[in-house]
């Protein structure tokens, strides 16, 4: 597991914003394909779960991004 995480860090260091955008589109499309397989009776539950996963992941990402933006402004 450590080697996998090390390789992921190395990949991120060598990536630019275009690579990350492609990764996000890829994950989005996989999510759409998975969502198409959910039975109608469970779609609401899946939507609620997806919303909470989104919040749990989005808030820390944006907090880090805002911190980086503020740091850059202070040094300029």
Secondary structure per residue as TSV (DSSP state, phi and psi in degrees):
chain	resnum	aa	ss	phi	psi
A	1	X	-	360.0	-38.8
A	2	X	H	-61.2	-39.8
A	3	X	H	-65.1	-38.8
A	4	X	H	-63.2	-45.7
A	5	X	H	-66.0	-37.4
A	6	X	H	-62.5	-43.1
A	7	X	H	-66.2	-37.0
A	8	X	H	-63.9	-42.3
A	9	X	H	-62.0	-42.7
A	10	X	H	-62.4	-42.4
A	11	X	H	-61.0	-44.4
A	12	X	H	-64.8	-36.1
A	13	X	H	-64.7	-32.3
A	14	X	T	-93.4	1.2
A	15	X	-	-96.4	155.2
A	16	X	-	-116.5	-173.6
A	17	X	H	-64.2	-30.0
A	18	X	H	-67.0	-40.6
A	19	X	H	-63.2	-42.2
A	20	X	H	-67.0	-37.3
A	21	X	H	-63.3	-43.0
A	22	X	H	-63.2	-39.6
A	23	X	H	-62.3	-42.0
A	24	X	H	-66.4	-41.0
A	25	X	H	-64.7	-38.2
A	26	X	H	-61.7	-48.6
A	27	X	H	-64.2	-36.9
A	28	X	H	-62.8	-44.8
A	29	X	H	-66.7	-37.7
A	30	X	H	-62.8	-40.2
A	31	X	H	-62.5	-40.4
A	32	X	H	-64.0	-44.0
A	33	X	H	-62.6	-41.3
A	34	X	H	-66.2	-39.3
A	35	X	H	-64.7	-29.1
A	36	X	T	-69.1	-18.6
A	37	X	T	-92.4	-2.8
A	38	X	S	-81.6	128.6
A	39	X	-	-61.6	151.6
A	40	X	G	-56.9	-36.3
A	41	X	G	-68.8	-19.0
A	42	X	G	-107.8	1.1
A	43	X	H	-63.7	-36.7
A	44	X	H	-66.6	-43.9
A	45	X	H	-61.5	-43.4
A	46	X	H	-64.9	-37.6
A	47	X	H	-64.7	-41.4
A	48	X	H	-65.2	-44.3
A	49	X	H	-62.8	-43.2
A	50	X	H	-62.6	-38.4
A	51	X	H	-62.0	-44.3
A	52	X	H	-68.7	-37.6
A	53	X	H	-63.2	-40.5
A	54	X	H	-59.5	-48.2
A	55	X	H	-62.7	-42.9
A	56	X	H	-64.0	-32.2
A	57	X	H	-92.3	-34.8
A	58	X	H	-72.4	-42.4
A	59	X	H	-59.9	-49.3
A	60	X	H	-64.4	-36.9
A	61	X	H	-61.9	-44.8
A	62	X	H	-70.9	-34.4
A	63	X	H	-62.2	-43.9
A	64	X	H	-63.8	-43.8
A	65	X	H	-62.2	-45.0
A	66	X	H	-63.5	-39.7
A	67	X	H	-60.3	-41.1
A	68	X	H	-68.0	-41.1
A	69	X	H	-62.5	-44.9
A	70	X	H	-65.1	-38.1
A	71	X	H	-63.0	-41.4
A	72	X	H	-65.8	-39.8
A	73	X	H	-66.5	-36.5
A	74	X	H	-69.1	-36.0
A	75	X	H	-79.9	-17.5
A	76	X	-	-78.1	360.0
